[in-house]
Amino acid sequence: MDILKVVFVCVVSALLVSSSLLSAQEPPLLTLKGHKREVGAVAFSPDGKALASGGMDRTIKLWDVANGKEKAALKGHKGTVMSVAFSPDGKTLASGSGDTTIRLWDVASGKAKATLKGDELGVYSVAFSPDGKTLASGSGDETTKLWDVANGKEMATLKGHRAAVMAVAFSPDGKILASGSRDTTIRLWDVASRDVKATLKGHEFGVNSVAFSPDGKTLASANWATIKLRRKW
């Protein structure tokens, strides 16, 4: 089993554990069935009416949250779908895959709008900027990339991490991009200049998730064992 599959299985296991704990307290509103293998990525649309899911069966499914019915199955990736994210206006869905590509999908039609190529290894994370014009991606090739959503072209490759970049997140004002890596660090990038503003250390293990608070003043980061909150960097 290659490292991509190992990491994916660990993420799925964590999700299953969390799900089992929640189910012990309260039954789920709906159970969505349709994927043929493990599911490791989910994202709500901005209006909360749709849910996107992706997994090891190489497909993305769009679900109607109100009734739990499958609205569409988006196919085209040749590897595990590692991440999904809706654009701020909810019209575009981005998906990152173990096949090293990112796909942009038209949510209304379910058709692929563009295939973004440039990463050498699997894409673990994707995130739209608040204005929806830029897409960030984190890859197993240790890089973070910025893409122009309008034309699908690579705008910049941000280098500095020494292991796979597992998570990316924009600050609410879109000026800072956070990237979390298996090298145990978080890097904060100035989106305009592409320079590193800070390198945050303290995690004992690789960083799997990063998120800004709504006011942009706090950054949360997590690995397999701990969650850290930072207010100054």
C-alpha positions as CSV (number, residue, x, y, z in Angstrom):
1,M,0.0,0.0,0.0
2,D,1.5,3.3,-1.1
3,I,1.7,6.3,1.3
4,L,-1.2,8.0,-0.5
5,K,-3.5,5.1,0.4
6,V,-2.2,4.9,3.9
7,V,-3.0,8.5,4.6
8,F,-6.4,8.3,3.0
9,V,-7.3,5.2,5.0
10,C,-6.2,7.0,8.2
11,V,-8.5,9.9,7.3
12,V,-11.4,7.6,6.6
13,S,-10.8,5.7,9.9
14,A,-10.9,9.0,11.8
15,L,-14.1,9.9,10.1
16,L,-15.6,6.5,10.9
17,V,-14.6,6.9,14.6
18,S,-16.2,10.3,14.8
19,S,-19.3,9.1,13.1
20,S,-19.6,6.1,15.5
21,L,-19.3,8.5,18.5
22,L,-22.0,10.8,17.1
23,S,-24.4,7.9,16.3
24,A,-24.1,6.7,19.9
25,Q,-25.6,10.1,21.0
26,E,-28.1,10.9,18.3
27,P,-29.3,9.0,15.2
28,P,-28.3,10.5,11.8
29,L,-30.9,12.6,10.0
30,L,-30.1,10.8,6.8
31,T,-27.7,8.1,5.6
32,L,-26.5,8.7,2.0
33,K,-25.6,5.6,0.1
34,G,-24.1,5.3,-3.4
35,H,-20.4,5.2,-3.2
36,K,-18.8,1.8,-3.9
37,R,-15.7,2.4,-1.7
38,E,-14.6,4.5,1.2
39,V,-15.6,8.2,1.3
40,G,-12.9,10.6,2.5
41,A,-14.1,14.1,1.4
42,V,-17.3,16.0,1.9
43,A,-18.4,19.6,1.5
44,F,-21.6,21.6,1.7
45,S,-22.6,24.1,-0.9
46,P,-22.7,27.7,0.3
47,D,-26.5,27.7,0.5
48,G,-26.5,24.4,2.4
49,K,-28.9,22.7,0.0
50,A,-26.3,20.4,-1.6
51,L,-23.5,18.1,-0.4
52,A,-20.6,16.9,-2.4
53,S,-18.7,13.7,-1.6
54,G,-15.7,12.0,-3.0
55,G,-13.8,8.8,-2.4
56,M,-11.8,5.9,-3.4
57,D,-14.3,4.8,-6.1
58,R,-12.9,7.8,-8.1
59,T,-16.3,9.5,-8.3
60,I,-17.9,12.6,-6.9
61,K,-21.5,12.6,-5.9
62,L,-23.9,15.5,-5.4
63,W,-26.7,15.0,-2.9
64,D,-29.9,16.8,-2.1
65,V,-29.5,17.6,1.6
66,A,-33.3,17.9,2.1
67,N,-34.2,14.4,1.0
68,G,-30.8,12.6,0.8
69,K,-31.2,11.7,-2.9
70,E,-28.3,11.6,-5.3
71,K,-28.5,14.4,-7.8
72,A,-25.5,13.6,-9.9
73,A,-22.4,11.4,-10.2
74,L,-19.4,13.2,-11.5
75,K,-16.9,10.9,-13.2
76,G,-13.5,11.5,-14.8
77,H,-10.8,11.2,-12.2
78,K,-8.5,8.2,-12.5
79,G,-7.6,8.1,-8.8
80,T,-9.0,8.5,-5.4
81,V,-10.9,11.8,-4.9
82,M,-9.1,13.3,-1.9
83,S,-10.8,16.7,-1.6
84,V,-13.8,18.7,-2.7
85,A,-14.8,22.3,-2.4
86,F,-17.5,24.6,-3.6
87,S,-16.9,28.0,-5.0
88,P,-18.4,30.9,-2.9
89,D,-21.2,31.3,-5.4
90,G,-21.9,27.6,-5.4
91,K,-21.8,27.3,-9.2
92,T,-18.4,25.5,-9.4
93,L,-17.0,22.4,-7.6
94,A,-13.3,21.7,-7.4
95,S,-12.0,18.2,-6.8
96,G,-8.4,17.1,-6.0
97,S,-7.4,13.6,-6.8
98,G,-4.7,11.0,-6.4
99,D,-4.4,11.0,-10.2
100,T,-2.4,14.3,-9.7
101,T,-5.2,16.5,-11.3
102,I,-7.8,19.0,-10.2
103,R,-11.1,19.2,-11.9
104,L,-13.5,22.1,-12.0
105,W,-17.1,21.0,-12.4
106,D,-20.2,22.9,-13.4
107,V,-22.6,22.1,-10.5
108,A,-25.8,22.7,-12.5
109,S,-24.9,20.4,-15.4
110,G,-22.5,18.0,-13.7
111,K,-20.0,18.4,-16.5
112,A,-16.3,19.1,-16.1
113,K,-15.3,22.7,-17.0
114,A,-11.5,22.2,-16.8
115,T,-8.8,19.8,-15.7
116,L,-5.9,21.5,-14.0
117,K,-2.5,19.8,-14.4
118,G,0.8,20.6,-12.9
119,D,1.2,18.6,-9.7
120,E,3.6,15.7,-9.7
121,L,1.8,13.7,-7.0
122,G,-1.7,13.4,-5.6
123,V,-3.7,16.6,-4.6
124,Y,-4.7,16.4,-1.0
125,S,-6.6,19.6,-0.5
126,V,-8.3,22.4,-2.5
127,A,-9.8,25.7,-1.4
128,F,-11.4,28.7,-3.2
129,S,-10.4,32.2,-2.3
130,P,-13.3,34.3,-0.8
131,D,-13.9,36.0,-4.2
132,G,-13.9,32.7,-6.0
133,K,-11.3,33.9,-8.5
134,T,-8.4,31.8,-7.2
135,L,-8.1,28.1,-6.2
136,A,-5.4,26.9,-3.9
137,S,-4.2,23.3,-3.8
138,G,-1.9,21.2,-1.6
139,S,0.0,18.3,-3.1
140,G,2.1,15.3,-2.2
141,D,4.9,16.8,-4.2
142,E,5.5,19.2,-1.2
143,T,4.1,22.3,-3.1
144,T,1.1,24.6,-2.8
145,K,-0.3,26.0,-6.0
146,L,-2.5,28.9,-6.9
147,W,-4.7,28.6,-10.0
148,D,-6.8,31.1,-12.0
149,V,-10.3,29.7,-11.9
150,A,-11.4,31.6,-15.0
151,N,-8.9,30.1,-17.4
152,G,-7.5,27.1,-15.4
153,K,-3.9,28.3,-15.6
154,E,-1.4,27.9,-12.8
155,M,-0.6,31.3,-11.3
156,A,2.1,30.3,-8.8
157,T,3.9,27.4,-7.1
158,L,4.7,28.0,-3.5
159,K,7.7,26.0,-2.3
160,G,9.1,25.5,1.2
161,H,7.5,22.5,2.8
162,R,9.6,19.4,3.1
163,A,6.7,16.9,2.9
164,A,3.3,16.6,1.4
165,V,0.9,19.5,1.8
166,M,-2.2,18.1,3.3
167,A,-4.4,21.2,3.9
168,V,-4.9,24.7,2.5
169,A,-7.2,27.5,3.7
170,F,-7.6,31.2,2.8
171,S,-8.1,33.9,5.4
172,P,-11.6,35.5,5.2
173,D,-10.1,38.6,3.5
174,G,-8.3,36.4,1.0
175,K,-4.9,38.0,1.7
176,I,-3.3,35.1,3.5
177,L,-3.1,31.4,2.6
178,A,-2.4,28.8,5.2
179,S,-0.8,25.5,4.2
180,G,-0.4,22.5,6.6
181,S,2.1,19.8,5.9
182,R,3.3,16.4,6.9
183,D,6.6,18.1,7.8
184,T,4.7,19.2,11.0
185,T,4.7,22.9,10.1
186,I,2.2,25.5,8.9
187,R,3.2,28.2,6.4
188,L,1.4,31.4,6.0
189,W,1.7,32.9,2.6
190,D,1.1,36.4,1.4
191,V,-1.3,35.8,-1.5
192,A,-0.3,39.0,-3.4
193,S,3.5,38.7,-3.1
194,R,3.7,34.9,-2.8
195,D,6.1,35.3,0.1
196,V,6.1,33.4,3.3
197,K,4.8,35.6,6.2
198,A,5.5,33.0,8.9
199,T,6.3,29.4,9.5
200,L,4.4,28.0,12.5
201,K,5.8,25.1,14.4
202,G,4.7,23.1,17.4
203,H,2.9,20.0,16.1
204,E,4.6,16.7,16.9
205,F,3.1,15.0,13.8
206,G,2.1,16.1,10.4
207,V,-0.6,18.8,10.0
208,N,-3.8,17.4,8.3
209,S,-6.1,20.4,8.6
210,V,-6.1,24.2,8.9
211,A,-8.9,26.7,9.2
212,F,-9.3,30.4,9.9
213,S,-11.9,31.8,12.2
214,P,-14.6,34.0,10.6
215,D,-12.8,37.2,11.8
216,G,-9.5,35.9,10.5
217,K,-7.7,36.5,13.9
218,T,-7.4,32.8,14.9
219,L,-5.9,29.9,13.0
220,A,-6.8,26.3,14.0
221,S,-4.5,23.4,13.0
222,A,-4.9,19.7,13.6
223,N,-3.0,16.5,13.3
224,W,-3.8,12.9,14.5
225,A,-3.4,13.8,18.1
226,T,-3.8,17.5,18.8
227,I,-5.6,20.7,17.8
228,K,-3.8,24.1,18.2
229,L,-5.3,27.6,18.1
230,R,-3.0,30.5,17.3
231,R,-3.8,34.2,17.5
232,K,-0.4,35.7,16.7
233,W,2.0,34.8,13.9
